[in-house]
Amino acid sequence: MGNEAKLEFDQICENYINALYQGTTGFISYKAGEKEANAKNNIYLTYGEILYPSVNTLIEHLEINNQDIFYDLGSGIGKVALQFLLKTPVKKAYGIEASDGRHQQAEKVYRTVRQEFPELFSGDRELKSSRGNFLEMDISDATIVYTCSTCFSDELLNSLSQVFDRCPNLKYILSMKELSSKIPLDRIIEVDCTWDKSKCHIYSRPVQV
């Protein structure tokens, strides 16, 4: 695909995502004491999104193939997992989100994508949102993980690092905050988000020869 065709396809993807999420927001109102109660269980529902062009920038720094399995931990309304499915050859793109309202919005959009473009799911490709605490979910098949960890506590970051270290096939971790994972830090890049610019830490496991 030539550069002009790539740019045209990219614009089509961005326009499609914008249309799917028109009138949709991941921002929610907390009930009294809800935020504090969730924090005790290492669940942080503060919302923000990495912007579409910045997800493209992250993708450009990764070597992705049709056997890769992508997870977004704290996936909100599901935009990043959808963009990975549209813009890369990943076999599976999963989001895990603690908020039921956000999860339901993601699944509604995903159902529309499945209905409108069934060809995207040939070869058993998957796009899925799950509701739950990602520390309690099985992500052992992950090869690429993204987490918008800006508001995570040090305790949660350490727990996540331990989870990542137990994923045998994990190639890349993308995290807004620094981790203590045994997987080496490869680079830090600046990305644009809904709240401001942020720094995304890219951890990369050396290829075993």
MARLO-526631 format. One record per residue (C-alpha): chain; x, y, z; residue number from 1. Coordinates in steps of 0.1 Angstrom, whole numbers, padded with zeros to 4 digits, always signed. Layout:
N
{c:A, X:X, Y:Y, Z:Z, k:NUM}
...
END
This chain:
209
{c:A, X:+0000, Y:+0000, Z:+0000, k:1}
{c:A, X:+0015, Y:+0033, Z:-0011, k:2}
{c:A, X:+0017, Y:+0064, Z:+0012, k:3}
{c:A, X:-0013, Y:+0081, Z:-0003, k:4}
{c:A, X:-0034, Y:+0050, Z:+0001, k:5}
{c:A, X:-0022, Y:+0046, Z:+0037, k:6}
{c:A, X:-0032, Y:+0081, Z:+0045, k:7}
{c:A, X:-0066, Y:+0077, Z:+0029, k:8}
{c:A, X:-0072, Y:+0044, Z:+0048, k:9}
{c:A, X:-0061, Y:+0060, Z:+0080, k:10}
{c:A, X:-0086, Y:+0089, Z:+0075, k:11}
{c:A, X:-0114, Y:+0064, Z:+0068, k:12}
{c:A, X:-0106, Y:+0046, Z:+0100, k:13}
{c:A, X:-0105, Y:+0078, Z:+0121, k:14}
{c:A, X:-0138, Y:+0090, Z:+0106, k:15}
{c:A, X:-0154, Y:+0056, Z:+0112, k:16}
{c:A, X:-0143, Y:+0056, Z:+0149, k:17}
{c:A, X:-0155, Y:+0092, Z:+0153, k:18}
{c:A, X:-0189, Y:+0083, Z:+0138, k:19}
{c:A, X:-0193, Y:+0052, Z:+0159, k:20}
{c:A, X:-0186, Y:+0071, Z:+0191, k:21}
{c:A, X:-0206, Y:+0103, Z:+0182, k:22}
{c:A, X:-0225, Y:+0114, Z:+0213, k:23}
{c:A, X:-0207, Y:+0089, Z:+0235, k:24}
{c:A, X:-0185, Y:+0097, Z:+0265, k:25}
{c:A, X:-0166, Y:+0077, Z:+0290, k:26}
{c:A, X:-0169, Y:+0104, Z:+0317, k:27}
{c:A, X:-0191, Y:+0093, Z:+0346, k:28}
{c:A, X:-0204, Y:+0107, Z:+0378, k:29}
{c:A, X:-0193, Y:+0090, Z:+0411, k:30}
{c:A, X:-0217, Y:+0081, Z:+0438, k:31}
{c:A, X:-0208, Y:+0092, Z:+0473, k:32}
{c:A, X:-0178, Y:+0072, Z:+0485, k:33}
{c:A, X:-0176, Y:+0052, Z:+0453, k:34}
{c:A, X:-0142, Y:+0065, Z:+0442, k:35}
{c:A, X:-0126, Y:+0058, Z:+0476, k:36}
{c:A, X:-0142, Y:+0023, Z:+0478, k:37}
{c:A, X:-0128, Y:+0014, Z:+0444, k:38}
{c:A, X:-0094, Y:+0027, Z:+0452, k:39}
{c:A, X:-0092, Y:+0002, Z:+0481, k:40}
{c:A, X:-0096, Y:-0025, Z:+0455, k:41}
{c:A, X:-0070, Y:-0010, Z:+0432, k:42}
{c:A, X:-0097, Y:+0002, Z:+0408, k:43}
{c:A, X:-0093, Y:+0037, Z:+0394, k:44}
{c:A, X:-0121, Y:+0051, Z:+0373, k:45}
{c:A, X:-0107, Y:+0085, Z:+0365, k:46}
{c:A, X:-0112, Y:+0089, Z:+0327, k:47}
{c:A, X:-0091, Y:+0102, Z:+0299, k:48}
{c:A, X:-0082, Y:+0091, Z:+0264, k:49}
{c:A, X:-0051, Y:+0089, Z:+0243, k:50}
{c:A, X:-0059, Y:+0105, Z:+0210, k:51}
{c:A, X:-0062, Y:+0087, Z:+0176, k:52}
{c:A, X:-0030, Y:+0101, Z:+0161, k:53}
{c:A, X:-0010, Y:+0091, Z:+0192, k:54}
{c:A, X:-0022, Y:+0055, Z:+0190, k:55}
{c:A, X:-0009, Y:+0055, Z:+0155, k:56}
{c:A, X:+0024, Y:+0067, Z:+0168, k:57}
{c:A, X:+0026, Y:+0039, Z:+0193, k:58}
{c:A, X:+0017, Y:+0014, Z:+0166, k:59}
{c:A, X:+0046, Y:+0027, Z:+0144, k:60}
{c:A, X:+0070, Y:+0017, Z:+0172, k:61}
{c:A, X:+0059, Y:-0019, Z:+0174, k:62}
{c:A, X:+0064, Y:-0049, Z:+0152, k:63}
{c:A, X:+0029, Y:-0065, Z:+0150, k:64}
{c:A, X:+0019, Y:-0097, Z:+0132, k:65}
{c:A, X:-0013, Y:-0117, Z:+0128, k:66}
{c:A, X:-0006, Y:-0139, Z:+0158, k:67}
{c:A, X:-0004, Y:-0109, Z:+0182, k:68}
{c:A, X:-0030, Y:-0106, Z:+0210, k:69}
{c:A, X:-0036, Y:-0070, Z:+0223, k:70}
{c:A, X:-0051, Y:-0060, Z:+0256, k:71}
{c:A, X:-0061, Y:-0026, Z:+0268, k:72}
{c:A, X:-0063, Y:-0026, Z:+0306, k:73}
{c:A, X:-0087, Y:+0001, Z:+0318, k:74}
{c:A, X:-0101, Y:+0003, Z:+0283, k:75}
{c:A, X:-0129, Y:+0027, Z:+0289, k:76}
{c:A, X:-0154, Y:+0028, Z:+0259, k:77}
{c:A, X:-0131, Y:+0007, Z:+0238, k:78}
{c:A, X:-0115, Y:+0031, Z:+0213, k:79}
{c:A, X:-0079, Y:+0019, Z:+0215, k:80}
{c:A, X:-0087, Y:-0018, Z:+0211, k:81}
{c:A, X:-0109, Y:-0010, Z:+0181, k:82}
{c:A, X:-0081, Y:+0011, Z:+0165, k:83}
{c:A, X:-0056, Y:-0017, Z:+0169, k:84}
{c:A, X:-0080, Y:-0041, Z:+0152, k:85}
{c:A, X:-0085, Y:-0017, Z:+0123, k:86}
{c:A, X:-0050, Y:-0005, Z:+0119, k:87}
{c:A, X:-0029, Y:-0036, Z:+0126, k:88}
{c:A, X:-0030, Y:-0073, Z:+0118, k:89}
{c:A, X:-0036, Y:-0084, Z:+0155, k:90}
{c:A, X:-0055, Y:-0116, Z:+0158, k:91}
{c:A, X:-0074, Y:-0105, Z:+0189, k:92}
{c:A, X:-0080, Y:-0070, Z:+0205, k:93}
{c:A, X:-0094, Y:-0071, Z:+0240, k:94}
{c:A, X:-0104, Y:-0044, Z:+0264, k:95}
{c:A, X:-0109, Y:-0049, Z:+0302, k:96}
{c:A, X:-0129, Y:-0022, Z:+0320, k:97}
{c:A, X:-0141, Y:-0020, Z:+0356, k:98}
{c:A, X:-0170, Y:+0004, Z:+0348, k:99}
{c:A, X:-0201, Y:-0014, Z:+0336, k:100}
{c:A, X:-0214, Y:+0017, Z:+0318, k:101}
{c:A, X:-0182, Y:+0021, Z:+0298, k:102}
{c:A, X:-0180, Y:-0016, Z:+0291, k:103}
{c:A, X:-0216, Y:-0016, Z:+0278, k:104}
{c:A, X:-0208, Y:+0013, Z:+0255, k:105}
{c:A, X:-0178, Y:-0005, Z:+0241, k:106}
{c:A, X:-0197, Y:-0037, Z:+0235, k:107}
{c:A, X:-0225, Y:-0018, Z:+0217, k:108}
{c:A, X:-0199, Y:-0002, Z:+0193, k:109}
{c:A, X:-0182, Y:-0036, Z:+0188, k:110}
{c:A, X:-0215, Y:-0052, Z:+0179, k:111}
{c:A, X:-0220, Y:-0026, Z:+0152, k:112}
{c:A, X:-0185, Y:-0032, Z:+0138, k:113}
{c:A, X:-0191, Y:-0070, Z:+0137, k:114}
{c:A, X:-0224, Y:-0064, Z:+0118, k:115}
{c:A, X:-0211, Y:-0038, Z:+0094, k:116}
{c:A, X:-0177, Y:-0054, Z:+0086, k:117}
{c:A, X:-0178, Y:-0091, Z:+0092, k:118}
{c:A, X:-0148, Y:-0095, Z:+0070, k:119}
{c:A, X:-0127, Y:-0079, Z:+0097, k:120}
{c:A, X:-0132, Y:-0110, Z:+0118, k:121}
{c:A, X:-0122, Y:-0136, Z:+0092, k:122}
{c:A, X:-0096, Y:-0161, Z:+0105, k:123}
{c:A, X:-0111, Y:-0161, Z:+0139, k:124}
{c:A, X:-0101, Y:-0125, Z:+0147, k:125}
{c:A, X:-0118, Y:-0111, Z:+0178, k:126}
{c:A, X:-0127, Y:-0077, Z:+0192, k:127}
{c:A, X:-0141, Y:-0079, Z:+0228, k:128}
{c:A, X:-0147, Y:-0059, Z:+0259, k:129}
{c:A, X:-0148, Y:-0075, Z:+0293, k:130}
{c:A, X:-0160, Y:-0060, Z:+0326, k:131}
{c:A, X:-0139, Y:-0066, Z:+0356, k:132}
{c:A, X:-0108, Y:-0059, Z:+0376, k:133}
{c:A, X:-0079, Y:-0065, Z:+0353, k:134}
{c:A, X:-0057, Y:-0078, Z:+0381, k:135}
{c:A, X:-0082, Y:-0107, Z:+0384, k:136}
{c:A, X:-0085, Y:-0115, Z:+0347, k:137}
{c:A, X:-0064, Y:-0140, Z:+0328, k:138}
{c:A, X:-0042, Y:-0121, Z:+0303, k:139}
{c:A, X:-0015, Y:-0148, Z:+0301, k:140}
{c:A, X:-0019, Y:-0150, Z:+0263, k:141}
{c:A, X:-0011, Y:-0113, Z:+0258, k:142}
{c:A, X:+0017, Y:-0103, Z:+0234, k:143}
{c:A, X:+0010, Y:-0065, Z:+0235, k:144}
{c:A, X:-0005, Y:-0046, Z:+0265, k:145}
{c:A, X:-0015, Y:-0009, Z:+0267, k:146}
{c:A, X:-0026, Y:+0008, Z:+0299, k:147}
{c:A, X:-0035, Y:+0044, Z:+0305, k:148}
{c:A, X:-0020, Y:+0042, Z:+0339, k:149}
{c:A, X:-0017, Y:+0079, Z:+0347, k:150}
{c:A, X:-0038, Y:+0078, Z:+0379, k:151}
{c:A, X:-0027, Y:+0044, Z:+0391, k:152}
{c:A, X:-0011, Y:+0040, Z:+0426, k:153}
{c:A, X:+0024, Y:+0027, Z:+0431, k:154}
{c:A, X:+0008, Y:-0004, Z:+0446, k:155}
{c:A, X:-0013, Y:-0011, Z:+0415, k:156}
{c:A, X:+0017, Y:-0004, Z:+0392, k:157}
{c:A, X:+0038, Y:-0029, Z:+0411, k:158}
{c:A, X:+0010, Y:-0055, Z:+0410, k:159}
{c:A, X:+0006, Y:-0050, Z:+0372, k:160}
{c:A, X:+0043, Y:-0054, Z:+0367, k:161}
{c:A, X:+0041, Y:-0088, Z:+0384, k:162}
{c:A, X:+0012, Y:-0098, Z:+0362, k:163}
{c:A, X:+0032, Y:-0088, Z:+0331, k:164}
{c:A, X:+0062, Y:-0107, Z:+0342, k:165}
{c:A, X:+0041, Y:-0139, Z:+0343, k:166}
{c:A, X:+0029, Y:-0135, Z:+0307, k:167}
{c:A, X:+0052, Y:-0158, Z:+0287, k:168}
{c:A, X:+0046, Y:-0144, Z:+0253, k:169}
{c:A, X:+0045, Y:-0107, Z:+0261, k:170}
{c:A, X:+0065, Y:-0086, Z:+0236, k:171}
{c:A, X:+0055, Y:-0050, Z:+0244, k:172}
{c:A, X:+0040, Y:-0031, Z:+0273, k:173}
{c:A, X:+0028, Y:+0005, Z:+0267, k:174}
{c:A, X:+0022, Y:+0024, Z:+0300, k:175}
{c:A, X:+0018, Y:+0061, Z:+0308, k:176}
{c:A, X:+0036, Y:+0056, Z:+0341, k:177}
{c:A, X:+0068, Y:+0038, Z:+0349, k:178}
{c:A, X:+0066, Y:+0001, Z:+0358, k:179}
{c:A, X:+0089, Y:-0022, Z:+0377, k:180}
{c:A, X:+0085, Y:-0050, Z:+0352, k:181}
{c:A, X:+0115, Y:-0072, Z:+0344, k:182}
{c:A, X:+0108, Y:-0065, Z:+0307, k:183}
{c:A, X:+0133, Y:-0038, Z:+0298, k:184}
{c:A, X:+0123, Y:-0002, Z:+0290, k:185}
{c:A, X:+0129, Y:+0005, Z:+0254, k:186}
{c:A, X:+0119, Y:+0041, Z:+0250, k:187}
{c:A, X:+0097, Y:+0069, Z:+0262, k:188}
{c:A, X:+0076, Y:+0089, Z:+0237, k:189}
{c:A, X:+0054, Y:+0119, Z:+0241, k:190}
{c:A, X:+0017, Y:+0114, Z:+0232, k:191}
{c:A, X:-0013, Y:+0136, Z:+0230, k:192}
{c:A, X:-0042, Y:+0128, Z:+0253, k:193}
{c:A, X:-0076, Y:+0144, Z:+0262, k:194}
{c:A, X:-0061, Y:+0160, Z:+0293, k:195}
{c:A, X:-0027, Y:+0171, Z:+0280, k:196}
{c:A, X:+0005, Y:+0157, Z:+0266, k:197}
{c:A, X:+0018, Y:+0126, Z:+0284, k:198}
{c:A, X:+0048, Y:+0103, Z:+0282, k:199}
{c:A, X:+0042, Y:+0067, Z:+0272, k:200}
{c:A, X:+0068, Y:+0042, Z:+0284, k:201}
{c:A, X:+0074, Y:+0014, Z:+0259, k:202}
{c:A, X:+0088, Y:-0018, Z:+0274, k:203}
{c:A, X:+0101, Y:-0044, Z:+0249, k:204}
{c:A, X:+0112, Y:-0079, Z:+0254, k:205}
{c:A, X:+0143, Y:-0088, Z:+0234, k:206}
{c:A, X:+0136, Y:-0113, Z:+0206, k:207}
{c:A, X:+0148, Y:-0148, Z:+0214, k:208}
{c:A, X:+0169, Y:-0162, Z:+0186, k:209}
END
